[in-house]
Amino acid sequence: MLRNYRRSLSFYITDKRQKKKELVPYFTSNTIFWVFSDMAEAVLSTLLQAIFEKTVSEVFEEFGLFGGAKKEVKKLRSTLSTIQAVLEDAKDRQVTDKALRIWLRNLKDVAYDADDLLDEYLIEALHKKVETHHIHATIRDHIRKQVRNFFSTSNPFIFHYRMRRQLKEIGERLDLIAGERFKFHLKDRIIDRRDGLIGRLQTDSSLVESEIYGRGDDKEKIIKFLIHEGNDDDVSVIPIVGMGGLGMTTLAKLAYNDERVVRHFEQRIWVCVSVDFDVRMLVRAIIESATGKRCDCLDMEPMQRRLKEMLTRKRFLLVLDDVWNEDYEKWDRMKLLLRCGAGGSKIIVTTRSEKVALITGTVTSHGLDGLPEDACWSLFKQRAFQFENEKESSSLVSIGKEIVKKCRGVPLAAKTLGSLMCFKREKSEWLSVKDSDIWDIIGGENGILPALRLSYDNLPSYLQQCFAYCSIFPKDYKMKREKLIHLWVAEGFVQASGGNKPLEEVGNEYFNELLWRSFFQDVIKESDGIILECKMHDLVHDLARSVAGIDCSIVNANKQVTIPIGVRHSSLVCNEMVLALPGVLPNAKNLRSFLLLFGWRKISRVSRNLILSFRSLRVLDLSYSGIKKLSKSIATLKHLRYLDLSGNFIKMLPKSISSLCNLQTLNLIQCHQLQRLPKDMWKLTNLRHLDIHGCWSLEKLPTDIGKLRFLQTLPIFIVDEVHGCGIEELSRLNLQGELMIKNLQNVRNAACAKQANMQEKRKLQFLGLSWKTWKRDDGTNVDGASVRDNVERVLEYLQPHPDLKRLAIENYKGANFPGWLMDLSLLNLVQVSLIKCKRCANLPPFGQLPCLEVLMVERVDAAMYFSNSSSGNSREIFPMLKQLTIKDMPNLVGWSIVEKKALLPCLSKLIIEGCPKLTNLPSLPSLENLELRDCNIMLLSSVTNIVSLSNLIVSGFPELVSLPQGLLCNKTRLLSLEIRDCAKLNSLLSEIKSLTTLQSLSLSNCYELDHLPEELGSLILLESLVVCGCHSLISLPEGISGLTALQHLSLSDCENLSSLPDAMQHFTNLQTLNIWSCGKLASLPNWLGHLKSLRELEIWYCDNILCLPEGMQHLTALQFLSIWSCPNLEMRCQKGTGEDWHKIAHVPFIKINGPYIQSLDV
């Protein structure tokens, strides 16, 4: 494995004694590779600091755990300080010194062992703390425990003796390593991240434009800004930002050298910043670039005067290339010096950091994406075939296009690969490159690797190890932001900052730093802008894998699962649905992270021996693996901080899990069968996240949850009348994110709700409040006035913090909503849901909430008006509301007591269901999506006035005979129309022809609809037509021949449909055709063979179809054929023997009554 690891590296080294970056080769028996430092160096600094902090922890002193080992601890601190002082020098010099690399790795191994040992001390301290503060045992039980412990390894005397011996051994190993520093002549060094940038080559403005591809649009956007936008007195700045190698500098050159730009600006200046954003040096560089002469001034004042003389009243363009500075003050000082130019002066800043872009930019930055594949190919072939014609090397072209895919849009990678292939003319050589990892094959001083490596070198060590850790995820893996942060925290990568800032907030800052510096991409956000997940570019992933070195490994599971020696963090990737985990995992004792990713779905259990294979584990992810039971040996993983069991079939967790006092995160998301949690979970004193989203079978929580003082994540709290399970348990918890409080009927004393202290929980984003029906002992409902009064007071006392974003109230039995909801105390609400609040007649004045975007009101039976304000308050117009759902409101008669000009100006989606008394709609100028279900027919007439619709659903109007006149007129933006469950509807309006933009039409369960209008053929953009459950329909109109854009046609449950019209043969773009339950259809027409684009054909429950037409043989594009419950066709389509088999033998995938009779595997 080590040999493979070496083969996978392609590293470059900076020799800081020279001006240029040099490559330092490292020879093995079969290859040369270029050595970079691995994760050992990034980890060491943080790890040694963490060890030092543990040795001075107050908790050790409090319980006297070091006992007679104080001398050893003091010596350990001294040794750690000595090593830390020379570590930075060792990290830089190890790149050219193999012995020093070995020294650092030995140091790393000892440091890990020391961390584990001190962690055991910490665990003992935590156990003692729990015992001290929670004495629940009787005296007899206490005595029994003491006797039992005396004869076990838990005996404190045995523990202290063993730990002191191991501590002494660790100290001796560290002393030995510390002593070796003298032979390397290591010196004390102050960390300076700028050193990593010294090797960056200086750029200039010269350009060969014929070598640039795929940047035309980007160039025009930059030029448009330079020439036409922001021509005021102040200088405007546009940052160009992206990951290394994407071509930010090239794009700046394209704009800088364009003739239009040259004519527009009186002065053009190019400065490469790179190493240090020193204002004095930059001013000198600007003067020298502008004048073409050396500037001998040393003092800032004369240089500043000269700069001002040079730029005053001139419209200038300045390019600051490769900026890394993130200091606001330096930039402000620099920009102040540049304000002497004429109006319309511009600055282009190229950078890899979004943070730099935010600091420097006066306009939105131009984010540079990867090149299209064809542009990458052009760039590649220009170099790969520069000495011969592309046609002469036609055998290599197809291989070359596969090689280009490795570049993933990075032009520098395409150029480097093209140059590499230039002198390789054998097909075998090209195939070798195609099948290799790009990190193995790209080299050279100006290649992609040094370009990306610069970004890594500029990171502080704590970010370097966080980034390297991401290499345990496969390429193209969607990394969840929150999970990644929790993993970093569990591994100890996140350092506590000054003040009381939670580690998760610090970790989020780490994440944002890596995102801003372009290490992450393809970000997916929630509607409120919170990042959910991201990916890494393939080349960035390769960088992470290389700098992680042997510390991190992705193991592809096959018949034998083995962890490579020396690996600390590993993920196990499986592509099989069923694969047993090994009983014992070799080389797992030093693992700190073990994650099962992909494919693990049917493991059923994780063996005791496998768990015992892990000794140092901090992270264990068994999510969505299918396990039904967790071994009680999980308690042996005493270092465990992160345990993910989400998506499994576990009914109960072992009691022993409560002894994992270091556990910070326990994820049980979507464990649908989980019935209860261990009763002693209050002992998990370090638990920060208990995620039980989707644990539907969980009916109660263990007692004393409130004692988990670090708990931040608890999405569900189930109120019980049992002591220790009441709502007052929430009082001490500083929860964040989401909280759904269930079973509020169990709060018999409203004062207990006040103790929950909800108003102080400012980090909560969502609060759900839910009641069940209150029952007597005999099972009958309790619903008296006193109960309703108590419910109202409970809700009043549960007032949340004003920063709350989302609120849900369900099954509320009170007659009045609380004052804090009626008097607009929650002005930051974005989403509100009121469900089954049956007695409330007056809805809160939601129209005055300035941020409200989504509102659902369901089963508020007593409400008559959507807006109850009688004052004519002009502010109550729902200024930001975009989505509104109103369901099952039997007494709703109107929208507002008073007339308003614009009640819902921004509403884009409206669903109204089960509102029989509502007869009209207000003015809805922005409405795009409308669903009307089970409502008054008169409500349909209001739709005629809405011209902005894109999607319309009309459902559940059983008495509707025909659509209101004008309903389909003026709908010039309508893309989708669905009409269903209108049993008496017998025709469609001819005005359907006006729906010239319609792409999808669905008609279902309109039993009396006996024909479709001929005008249907006018819908030339229609792509999907679904007709279902229209029992009276006899045939389709011949006029549908105009549906030439149709791609999907489904005809189902049309009992009287007897034939398909000849007009259908003109559906040349049709790709899928479904014919289901059309009992009177006796044959399929021979012209079916004219549907040249047809890819899927399904024929189900059509008893009377006797045979397939001969034209079936001409359906050469057909990929899938399914026949179900068609007796005649089943016999005639038997593989190889059926009379119709020759008509369908060319179809790759064929199903008859379920199983495939033909496929790639059959």
Secondary structure, 3 states (H helix, E strand, C coil): CHHHHHHCCCCCECCCCCCCCECCEEECCCCEEECCCCHHHHHHHHHHHHHHHHHCCHHHHHHCCCHHHHHHHHHHHHHHHHHHHHHHHHHHHHHHCHHHHHHHHHHHHHHHHHHHHHHHHHHHHHHHHHHHHCCCCCHHHHHHHHHHHHCCCCCHHHHHHHHHHHHHHHHHHHHHHHHHHHHHCCCCCCCCHHHHHCCCCCCCCCCCHHHCCCCHHHHHHHHHHHHHCCCCCCCEEEEEECCCCCCHHHHHHHHHCCHHHHHHCCEEEEEECCCCCCHHHHHHHHHHHHHCCCCCCCCHHHHHHHHHHHHCCCCEEEEEEEECCCCHHHHHHHHHHCCCCCCCCEEEEEECCHHHHHHHCCCCCEECCCCCHHHHHHHHHHHHCCCCCCHHHHHHHHHHHHHHHHHCCCHHHHHHHHHHHCCCCCHHHHHHHHCCCHHHHCCCCCCHHHHHHHHHHCCCHHHHHHHHHHHHCCCCCCEEHHHHHHHHHHCCCCCCCCCCCCHHHHHHHHHHHHHHCCCCEEEEECCCCCEEEEECCHHHHHHHHHHHHHHEEEEECCCCCCCCCCCCEEEEECCCCCCCCCCCCCCCCCCCEEEEECCCCCCCEECHHHHHCCCCCCEEECCCCCCCEECHHHHHCCCCCEEECCCCCCCECCHHHHHCCCCCEEECCCCCCCCECCCCHHHCCCCCEEECCCCCCCCCCCCCHHHCCCCCECCEEECCCCCCCCHHHHHHCCCCEEEEEECHHHCCCHHHHHHCCHHHCCCEEEEEEECCCCECCCCCECCCHHHHHHHHHHHHHCCCCCCCCEEEEECCCCCCCCHHHHCCCCCCCCEEEEECCCCCCCCCCHHHCCCCCEEEEECCCCCCEEECCCCCCCCCCCCCCCEEEEECCCCCCEEECCCCCCCCCCCCEEEEECCCCCCCCCCCCCCCEEEEECCCCHHHHHHHHCCCCCEEEEECCCCCCCCCCCCCCCCCCCCEEEEECCCCCCCCCHHHHHCCCCCEEEEECCCCCCCCCHHHHHCCCCCEEEEECCCCCCCCCHHHHHCCCCCEEEEECCCCCCCCCHHHHHCCCCCEEEEECCCCCCCCCHHHHHCCCCCEEEEECCCCCCCCCHHHHHCCCCCEEEEECCHHHHHHCCCCCCCCHHHHCCCCEEEECCCEEECCCC
